[in-house]
């Protein structure tokens, strides 16, 4: 009787989960499989499109540029996000509300508007160059846009909130009495932070790194506006192949490769986290 009830319960659970499976399968799994099939069948069956990553220097340069900018964006955003999250963790109620408002306000603004705002600030006759010349740090305008620096500035500005919030969430879960206990045992501020507080925030750092990297590797608008055609990332290259040159095989190959890179990054990071926890 118990076996029959458990079997019936399992079938009811599967029945309720079926709409979710169909939804995910129809809107995610099927399109991904379709992209994979096109990448190995257009213009002809085989792995010719994937071989272009090795044989074509221009294509390889676009891919490596994307990875490099995404990694730098991730590292800079997480560092800035950690500092902001720590300030939020230590702040009082009023200061916390102000920081949260300043952090969230850019998310309410279009990415396109923010990108063009950075063009106004960073161009040769923009406010930043004018200020740097006025205080004597520069004698002529610096090239701050239409290069990787401009793209990096714009992407970091977008990604900082995504890096800050997971880290702050991890910090909120830390018992403040741990730091007090470390102080009572003779630890000064820095050892108490480095040996007690910081390790407990690693899950938040890991979540922030994964989130920022996944979003950064697919950036489209910001590199186009701030790169000025001189910095081409994979998303823009895919758009050109799909909508202009109609090389669907090449475009889907790049999309599939980006998906594989993201999955490998997530797997490697989780593996390192598990090994570290096991070693601890």
N, C-alpha and C positions, 0 to 999 in steps of 0.2 A: 504493500500500500504506500509506504513512504517513497519507494522507488518510482511508483507511478505519479505521485504528487510532484516529486522533483522533476521528472520528465515533463510533466504538464507545465510546471512553472518555468522551465527553461524554454519551452516552445512559446509561451506567452511573452517572455522577455525578448526572444528573437523577433516575434511579431511586432512588438513595439519599436524595436530597433531597426526594422526593415525600412521605414521611410527615411531614416537618417542615412542608412547604407546607400539607398537609391539616390539620395540627394548628393552625398559625397561622390559616389561613383559617376553620376551624370555631370556634375559641375567641376570635378577635379580629376578623378582617375582617368576617365575616358579622354578628356582633352590632352592630358599628359601623355597617354599612350599614343594618341593620334599624332602629337608633335614628334614623339620618338620614331614612329613609323615613317613620317615624312622625311625626317633627318637621314634615314638610311635607304630611302627609295627615290628621292628626287635630287638630281635629274636622272639618276640611274641607281639600281640597287647596289648596296655595298657601303663601305666605310670611307668613301672618297671625300665626303664633306668633313669628316673628322680628321683626315690626314692633312687637310688644309691648315689646321692649327699648327702643324709641325712644318709644313712646306711653305706657307705664305707668311713672309716677314711682317707685312702690314697687318694681317689678321692677328698674328701672334702679339704684335705691339699693342693693338687695341685691347686684347684680352688681359695682357699683363698690366697695362695702365689701369684697367678697371679693378683688378685685384689689389694693386698697390694703393690706389686712392681709397678703396673700401677699407683696407686694413688700417691706413693712416687715420681715416675718419673714425673708425672704431676706437683706436687707441686714444686719440685726442678727446673724443667725446666722452669716453669712460673716465679719463682723468679729470676733465672738467666736471662731469657728472658726479664723481665721487666727492669732489670738494664741495659742490653745491649741496649734495645729499647730507654730508657731514654738518654743514652749516645749518641745514634745515633740522637735523637731528638735535642740534644744540640750541636752536633758536626758541624764543618764547612764542606764545600764541600769535601776537600781533606781527612780529617779524616773520613768522612762518607763513602767515596768510599773504604777506607782501611778496615773499620769495615765490610762493606757489603761483600767485597771480602773474608775476613777471615771467615765470617759467612756462606757464600754460598759455599766455596771451599769444605768442607766435604761432601756436598750434591752431588758433582760430583764424589765422590769416592764410590766404592762398600761397602755396609754394611758389607760384609764378610771380605774385606780387613781391614776395620776399627776395626772389632772385633778382628782379629788376631794381629793388631797393639797394641791394648790394652793388649793382652796377653803378648806381648814382653815387654811392659812398666810395667805391674803389677805383673809379676811372681816373684818368690822368689829371683832370681838373675837378675831381671829386673832393668831398670834405676831408677824407683821411689824408690824402696826399697834400692838400692845402695846409692841414694842421701840422703834418710832419715837417713840411718846408718852413712853416712859420716858427716852430720851436727850434729849428736848426739841425734836426736829425738828417734831413735830406737837402741837397742843393738843386735837385730836379725831380720830377714825378717818377715814382717807382711803378713798375709794371705789376699791378695787383690783380688784373683780370685778363681774360683771354689766355690763361695758362692754368697749370695744375694748382697753383696757390689759390687763385680765385675760386676754382671749383671746390677746393678743400675747405675754404672759409665758408662758402655757402652751404655745403653739405654738413659741416660740423654744427652750424647754426640750427639746421633742421633737426639734427640727431641728438643734440644735448638733452632735450626733455625725455627722449626715449631711453637715454642712458641713466638719467638721474632717478627716475621714478622706481625702477626695479631695485636700485641700490638703496634708496631711501626706505623702501618697503622692507628690505632685509635688515636695515639698521633699526627700524622700529620694533622688530622682534627680539632685539638683544636686551637682556635684563640689565638695567643700569647698575644693579648691585654687583655685577661682575667687575666692573671698573673700580668700584669702591673697595671691593675685596682685594683687588690687586694693589691698590694704593695702601691699604692697611697692612699688607705684607711687605711693604717697602719698595714697591715698583714706582718709578717716576712716570711722568706723563707719556713719554715716547715708548719705553718698553711695554707699558700697559696697553697702549694703543696697538703696537705692532704685534704683540704676542697674544693678546686677548681679543681686542675689538676687531682688528682687521681680518683675522681668519674667519670670524663669524659672518663677515660681510661677503665672503667669496662667492656663495651662491647667487647673491644679487649682482655681483660683478660679472659672473658667468652669464646670467640671464641677459644683462645689459649688452655684453659683447656679442652674444648670438643675435639678439634683436637688431642691434645697430648694423652688424655686418650683413645680415640678410636683407635689410632695407637698402643699405648703401650700395650693394652690388648691383641693384636694379634701378639706380637713379637715372632719370631721363631729362626732366625739365632743367634742373639746376646746372648740369654739365653743358647743356646746349646754350643756355643764356650766359653763364659766366665763363665757359670755355671758348665761346666765340668761334666755334668751328675748328679751333686748334687743339682741343682736348676732346677726343672721341671715346666714349665709353660704350660698352657692349649693347646697352639698351638702345642707344641711338643708332648703332650699327645694324642691329636687328630690324629696327623700324625702316631703315633705308632699304635693306634687302627684301623685306616683305612688301612695302608699299611702292617702291620706286623701281628697283631692278628686278623684282619678282623672282628672286632666287630663294624660294621657300626652303629648299633643302639646307642652304647655308644658314638662313635665319633660324630655323628650328634646331639645327645642330648647335648653334651658339646658346640658344635657350636651354637645350638639354644639358649642355656642358655646365652652364651656370647652376642649374638645379643639382647636378652631381657635386659641384664644388661646395654648394651650401650644405648638402647632406653629409659630405665628408668632413666639413668644418664642424658641424653639430656633433657628429659621431666622435671625432677626435677630441673635442672639448669635453664631452660627457665621459669619454674613456679616461682622460687625464683627471677629471674630477673624482671618478670612482677609485682610480689608483691612489690619488692623494688621500681620500677618505680612508681607504684600506690601510695606507701607510701610517695615517694618524692614529 
